[in-house]
Amino acid sequence: MSDAFRELLKKVGSGVHTGKDLSRDEAAAATRMMLEGEATPAQIGAFAIAHRIKRPTPEELLGMLDAYDLLGPKLSPLKNTFLYQTTVFGNPYDGRSRTAPVMPVVSLILRAAGVPVVLHGGARMPTKYGIPAIEIWQGLGVDFAPLNLEQTQQVFQQTGLGLIYLPQHFPHAQGLVPYRDQIGKRPPFATAELIWSPYAGDVHLVAGYVHPPTEERFREVFDKRGIKHFTLVKGLEGSCDLPCDRTAIISVENDGDREPKWLKLHPREYGFAATEVPLESKSVFFEQLRAVLGGHRSPLTQAAIWSGGFYLWRCGVCPELTEGLAKAETLLMEGYAAQQLDKIKAMVSHIFVKGT
């Protein structure tokens, strides 16, 4: 048993009247001890549920991110072959279970426009056990799972798209996954993961969220970490996908902004109001994705253009949202996004054949 961890656990687990928040250094130490297995399973479970009830403060999130930065993987900065800043998307690691995700298609639209993209996550995970990014890419014919970090870097450098996969690249974090199931709730580090960047260079950080207090905490964290270009989306199931059936509420900041900005985008005003596409069986969903990339129009196509056009605008490709939507439609319907998928497939296949 870790006596040092026990003292930190006592602070967060002592209840409303006597409990205390951790400092940034204390939260970093506690997270490191959990990731490295220095804390016992009983201590980790107790910390996770106690902190879930208490809710993490910005200082505690900062400490968790410090530990992730210390122990986690990082893709190296790209050489000067891309026009735009790398965008890192933070989607919930437990995936989607109700609505069909379009983030892989959005990523390909961004790649077709020259924007590098980094994604991160794991396999099926508590508490939702929704479909994760790794399975969606596998359904599109790209298996990122076996790639080690060096190979992932090669794919990223050559194609502009990288996926950090916890079981392969961050076993420390993967070791905490069973606790999510055992406590039956998302633990505090599930919140930190949304704004973690496994990229060593300057980034445009995008994260989804559900509850407004989360957005406020993220803003304070970004301020103290010096992150000046971010987009926070109250998206579908907490993801970065913009909703089509309601107003999209978005918090943004660009380098040089004096004040934070909040956007309320009404899809109806842009011709994209629709019922969200339900996530049916994997086979049906993959057929839908392939049809979208094949240039066939459907409600999922509209959802991909709505989110894709927004991110083209936010990533600086287009000066206006309407131009971003038009460009997203062109890149998708004329096959440019599908060409990016073929390029990524070819690169991954080359690595497997070469055996490097």
C-alpha positions as CSV (number, residue, x, y, z in Angstrom):
1,M,0.0,0.0,0.0
2,S,1.2,3.5,-0.8
3,D,1.2,5.7,2.3
4,A,1.7,8.8,0.2
5,F,-1.3,8.0,-1.9
6,R,-3.4,7.3,1.2
7,E,-2.8,10.8,2.4
8,L,-4.0,12.2,-1.0
9,L,-7.0,9.9,-0.9
10,K,-7.9,11.2,2.6
11,K,-8.0,14.7,1.3
12,V,-10.5,14.1,-1.6
13,G,-12.5,11.4,0.2
14,S,-13.3,13.0,3.5
15,G,-16.7,14.4,2.5
16,V,-18.3,17.8,2.1
17,H,-17.2,19.4,5.3
18,T,-13.6,18.1,5.8
19,G,-12.6,17.1,2.3
20,K,-10.1,19.3,0.4
21,D,-9.1,19.8,-3.2
22,L,-5.7,18.7,-4.4
23,S,-3.1,21.1,-5.6
24,R,-1.8,20.7,-9.1
25,D,1.3,19.0,-7.8
26,E,-0.7,16.7,-5.6
27,A,-3.1,15.7,-8.4
28,A,-0.1,15.0,-10.7
29,A,1.5,12.8,-8.0
30,A,-1.8,10.9,-7.4
31,T,-2.3,10.4,-11.1
32,R,1.2,9.2,-11.6
33,M,0.9,6.7,-8.7
34,M,-2.3,5.3,-10.2
35,L,-0.9,5.1,-13.7
36,E,2.3,3.4,-12.5
37,G,0.5,1.0,-10.2
38,E,2.1,2.3,-7.0
39,A,-1.4,2.8,-5.5
40,T,-3.2,-0.4,-4.7
41,P,-6.4,-1.5,-6.5
42,A,-8.5,-0.6,-3.4
43,Q,-6.9,2.9,-3.3
44,I,-7.4,3.5,-7.0
45,G,-11.1,2.5,-6.9
46,A,-11.7,4.6,-3.8
47,F,-10.0,7.6,-5.3
48,A,-11.9,7.3,-8.6
49,I,-15.3,7.1,-7.0
50,A,-14.5,9.8,-4.3
51,H,-13.2,12.1,-7.0
52,R,-16.1,11.4,-9.3
53,I,-18.5,12.5,-6.5
54,K,-16.4,15.6,-5.7
55,R,-15.7,16.5,-9.4
56,P,-12.2,17.7,-10.5
57,T,-11.2,21.3,-10.2
58,P,-9.1,23.0,-12.9
59,E,-6.0,22.7,-10.7
60,E,-6.6,19.0,-10.4
61,L,-7.2,18.6,-14.1
62,L,-3.9,20.4,-14.7
63,G,-2.1,17.9,-12.4
64,M,-3.7,15.0,-14.2
65,L,-2.6,16.3,-17.6
66,D,0.9,16.9,-16.2
67,A,1.1,13.2,-15.3
68,Y,-0.3,12.2,-18.7
69,D,2.3,14.3,-20.4
70,L,5.1,12.8,-18.3
71,L,4.1,9.1,-18.9
72,G,2.1,9.2,-22.1
73,P,3.1,9.0,-25.7
74,K,3.6,11.9,-28.0
75,L,3.7,12.2,-31.7
76,S,6.6,14.4,-32.8
77,P,6.0,17.7,-34.5
78,L,5.5,17.4,-38.3
79,K,8.1,18.6,-40.7
80,N,7.2,21.7,-42.6
81,T,5.1,19.9,-45.2
82,F,1.6,20.9,-44.1
83,L,-0.1,24.3,-44.4
84,Y,-2.2,24.3,-41.2
85,Q,-1.8,23.8,-37.5
86,T,-2.3,20.3,-36.3
87,T,-5.8,19.7,-34.9
88,V,-6.2,17.2,-32.0
89,F,-9.7,15.9,-31.4
90,G,-10.8,14.9,-27.8
91,N,-13.8,12.5,-28.0
92,P,-15.0,10.4,-25.0
93,Y,-13.0,7.2,-24.8
94,D,-16.2,5.1,-24.2
95,G,-17.4,5.9,-27.7
96,R,-20.9,6.4,-29.1
97,S,-23.9,4.2,-28.6
98,R,-26.9,6.1,-29.8
99,T,-26.0,8.3,-32.7
100,A,-23.8,7.6,-35.8
101,P,-20.3,9.3,-35.5
102,V,-19.0,11.2,-38.5
103,M,-15.6,12.2,-37.0
104,P,-13.6,9.8,-39.3
105,V,-15.2,11.4,-42.4
106,V,-14.6,14.8,-40.9
107,S,-11.0,13.9,-40.4
108,L,-10.7,12.9,-44.0
109,I,-12.3,16.1,-45.2
110,L,-9.8,18.1,-43.1
111,R,-6.9,16.0,-44.5
112,A,-8.2,16.7,-48.1
113,A,-7.9,20.4,-47.3
114,G,-4.4,20.0,-45.8
115,V,-5.1,20.0,-42.1
116,P,-3.1,17.5,-40.0
117,V,-5.3,15.5,-37.6
118,V,-4.5,13.6,-34.4
119,L,-7.1,11.3,-32.7
120,H,-6.7,9.2,-29.5
121,G,-8.7,6.6,-27.6
122,G,-8.9,2.9,-26.9
123,A,-11.0,-0.2,-27.5
124,R,-14.5,-0.8,-26.2
125,M,-14.6,0.8,-22.8
126,P,-16.9,1.3,-19.8
127,T,-19.2,2.8,-19.0
128,K,-21.0,3.2,-22.3
129,Y,-19.1,0.6,-24.3
130,G,-19.9,2.6,-27.4
131,I,-18.2,2.1,-30.8
132,P,-14.7,3.7,-30.5
133,A,-12.6,5.4,-33.2
134,I,-10.3,2.3,-33.7
135,E,-13.3,0.1,-34.7
136,I,-14.6,2.7,-37.1
137,W,-11.3,3.0,-38.9
138,Q,-11.1,-0.8,-39.0
139,G,-14.5,-0.9,-40.7
140,L,-13.1,1.5,-43.3
141,G,-10.2,-0.8,-44.0
142,V,-7.5,0.8,-41.9
143,D,-6.2,-1.0,-38.8
144,F,-4.2,1.3,-36.6
145,A,-4.2,-1.0,-33.7
146,P,-1.0,-3.0,-34.4
147,L,1.1,0.0,-35.2
148,N,3.8,0.9,-32.6
149,L,4.5,4.5,-31.9
150,E,7.3,4.8,-34.4
151,Q,5.1,3.3,-37.2
152,T,2.2,5.6,-36.1
153,Q,4.6,8.5,-36.5
154,Q,5.5,7.3,-40.0
155,V,1.8,7.2,-41.0
156,F,1.3,10.6,-39.4
157,Q,4.2,12.2,-41.2
158,Q,3.3,10.7,-44.6
159,T,-0.5,11.1,-44.5
160,G,-1.2,13.8,-41.9
161,L,-3.4,11.6,-39.8
162,G,-2.3,9.8,-36.6
163,L,-4.2,7.8,-34.0
164,I,-2.8,7.1,-30.6
165,Y,-4.3,3.8,-29.4
166,L,-4.1,3.2,-25.6
167,P,-3.6,-0.5,-25.5
168,Q,-0.6,-0.2,-27.9
169,H,0.8,3.2,-27.0
170,F,-0.2,4.0,-23.4
171,P,-0.4,0.8,-21.4
172,H,-0.3,2.9,-18.1
173,A,-3.6,4.4,-19.0
174,Q,-5.0,1.2,-20.4
175,G,-4.4,-0.4,-17.0
176,L,-7.0,1.9,-15.4
177,V,-9.8,0.9,-17.8
178,P,-11.1,-1.9,-15.6
179,Y,-11.8,0.5,-12.8
180,R,-14.3,2.4,-15.0
181,D,-16.4,-0.8,-15.1
182,Q,-16.0,-1.6,-11.4
183,I,-17.1,1.8,-10.2
184,G,-19.8,2.1,-12.9
185,K,-19.0,5.7,-13.6
186,R,-16.6,7.7,-15.7
187,P,-13.6,8.5,-13.4
188,P,-12.0,12.0,-13.2
189,F,-9.2,11.1,-15.6
190,A,-12.0,10.5,-18.3
191,T,-12.5,14.3,-18.1
192,A,-8.8,15.1,-18.4
193,E,-8.5,12.8,-21.5
194,L,-10.8,15.0,-23.5
195,I,-8.3,17.8,-23.3
196,W,-5.1,15.8,-23.4
197,S,-2.9,16.3,-26.5
198,P,-0.6,13.4,-27.5
199,Y,1.2,15.7,-29.9
200,A,4.4,17.5,-29.0
201,G,3.9,20.5,-31.3
202,D,1.6,23.5,-31.3
203,V,-2.1,22.5,-31.7
204,H,-5.6,23.5,-32.2
205,L,-7.3,21.6,-29.5
206,V,-10.9,20.4,-30.0
207,A,-12.9,18.7,-27.2
208,G,-16.5,17.7,-26.8
209,Y,-18.4,18.1,-23.5
210,V,-21.9,17.6,-22.1
211,H,-22.2,19.8,-19.0
212,P,-21.6,23.6,-19.1
213,P,-19.4,23.5,-15.9
214,T,-17.0,21.3,-17.8
215,E,-16.5,23.9,-20.5
216,E,-15.7,26.5,-17.8
217,R,-13.1,24.2,-16.2
218,F,-11.5,23.5,-19.6
219,R,-11.2,27.2,-20.3
220,E,-9.3,27.8,-17.0
221,V,-7.0,24.8,-17.7
222,F,-6.2,26.1,-21.2
223,D,-5.4,29.5,-19.8
224,K,-2.9,28.1,-17.4
225,R,-1.4,25.7,-19.9
226,G,-1.0,28.5,-22.5
227,I,-3.4,26.9,-25.0
228,K,-4.5,29.8,-27.2
229,H,-6.3,28.0,-30.0
230,F,-9.2,25.8,-29.0
231,T,-12.8,24.8,-29.8
232,L,-15.1,23.3,-27.2
233,V,-18.3,21.7,-28.6
234,K,-21.4,20.7,-26.7
235,G,-21.6,17.8,-29.2
236,L,-23.5,14.6,-29.8
237,E,-23.0,12.3,-26.7
238,G,-20.2,14.6,-25.6
239,S,-18.3,14.2,-28.8
240,C,-16.9,16.8,-31.2
241,D,-19.7,16.1,-33.8
242,L,-22.0,19.0,-34.2
243,P,-25.7,18.2,-33.6
244,C,-28.2,18.6,-36.5
245,D,-31.4,18.4,-34.5
246,R,-30.6,21.3,-32.1
247,T,-28.6,24.5,-31.8
248,A,-24.8,23.8,-31.6
249,I,-23.3,25.6,-28.6
250,I,-19.6,26.1,-29.1
251,S,-16.8,27.9,-27.2
252,V,-13.8,29.2,-29.2
253,E,-10.6,31.0,-28.9
254,N,-8.0,32.0,-31.5
255,D,-4.4,33.2,-30.9
256,G,-4.6,36.9,-30.2
257,D,-8.3,37.0,-29.1
258,R,-8.8,39.4,-26.2
259,E,-12.0,37.8,-25.0
260,P,-13.5,34.3,-25.2
261,K,-16.3,33.8,-27.7
262,W,-19.4,31.6,-27.6
263,L,-21.1,30.6,-30.8
264,K,-24.7,29.4,-31.2
265,L,-25.1,27.9,-34.6
266,H,-28.6,27.0,-35.7
267,P,-28.3,24.2,-38.4
268,R,-31.7,25.2,-39.8
269,E,-30.2,28.6,-40.9
270,Y,-27.6,26.8,-43.0
271,G,-29.9,24.0,-44.4
272,F,-28.7,21.2,-42.2
273,A,-31.5,20.7,-39.7
274,A,-32.4,17.0,-39.5
275,T,-33.0,14.1,-37.2
276,E,-29.8,12.6,-35.9
277,V,-28.9,9.3,-37.7
278,P,-29.2,6.5,-35.2
279,L,-26.3,4.1,-34.6
280,E,-27.6,0.8,-35.8
281,S,-25.6,-2.4,-36.2
282,K,-21.9,-2.1,-37.2
283,S,-22.6,-3.5,-40.6
284,V,-25.3,-1.0,-41.3
285,F,-23.2,1.8,-40.0
286,F,-20.1,0.9,-42.1
287,E,-22.3,0.7,-45.2
288,Q,-23.5,4.2,-44.4
289,L,-19.9,5.4,-44.0
290,R,-18.8,3.9,-47.3
291,A,-21.8,5.3,-49.1
292,V,-21.0,8.8,-47.7
293,L,-17.4,8.5,-48.9
294,G,-18.6,7.2,-52.2
295,G,-20.5,10.5,-52.8
296,H,-24.0,9.3,-52.1
297,R,-26.3,11.7,-50.4
298,S,-28.0,10.7,-47.1
299,P,-28.7,12.2,-43.7
300,L,-25.3,11.0,-42.6
301,T,-23.8,12.9,-45.6
302,Q,-25.4,16.0,-44.4
303,A,-24.1,15.5,-40.9
304,A,-20.6,15.0,-42.2
305,I,-20.7,18.2,-44.3
306,W,-22.2,20.2,-41.4
307,S,-19.4,19.2,-39.0
308,G,-16.7,19.1,-41.7
309,G,-17.5,22.5,-43.0
310,F,-17.5,23.9,-39.4
311,Y,-14.0,22.5,-38.8
312,L,-12.7,23.7,-42.1
313,W,-13.7,27.2,-40.9
314,R,-12.3,26.7,-37.4
315,C,-9.0,25.3,-38.7
316,G,-8.5,28.4,-40.9
317,V,-9.0,26.8,-44.3
318,C,-12.0,29.0,-45.0
319,P,-12.6,32.5,-43.8
320,E,-16.4,32.1,-43.4
321,L,-18.6,29.2,-42.2
322,T,-20.6,29.2,-45.4
323,E,-17.5,28.8,-47.5
324,G,-16.4,25.9,-45.2
325,L,-19.7,24.1,-45.7
326,A,-19.4,24.5,-49.5
327,K,-15.8,23.3,-49.5
328,A,-16.7,20.3,-47.3
329,E,-19.4,19.3,-49.7
330,T,-17.0,19.5,-52.7
331,L,-14.2,17.6,-50.9
332,L,-16.6,14.8,-49.9
333,M,-18.9,14.6,-53.0
334,E,-16.1,14.8,-55.5
335,G,-14.1,12.0,-53.9
336,Y,-11.2,14.0,-52.4
337,A,-11.9,12.7,-48.9
338,A,-12.1,9.1,-50.2
339,Q,-8.7,9.6,-51.8
340,Q,-7.2,10.5,-48.4
341,L,-8.6,7.2,-47.0
342,D,-6.9,5.3,-49.9
343,K,-3.7,7.1,-49.1
344,I,-3.8,6.1,-45.5
345,K,-4.7,2.5,-46.3
346,A,-1.8,2.3,-48.7
347,M,0.6,3.7,-46.1
348,V,-0.5,1.3,-43.4
349,S,-0.4,-1.6,-45.8
350,H,3.1,-0.6,-46.8
351,I,4.3,-0.7,-43.2
352,F,2.8,-4.1,-42.6
353,V,4.4,-5.5,-45.8
354,K,7.7,-3.9,-45.1
355,G,7.6,-5.0,-41.5
356,T,9.2,-1.9,-40.0
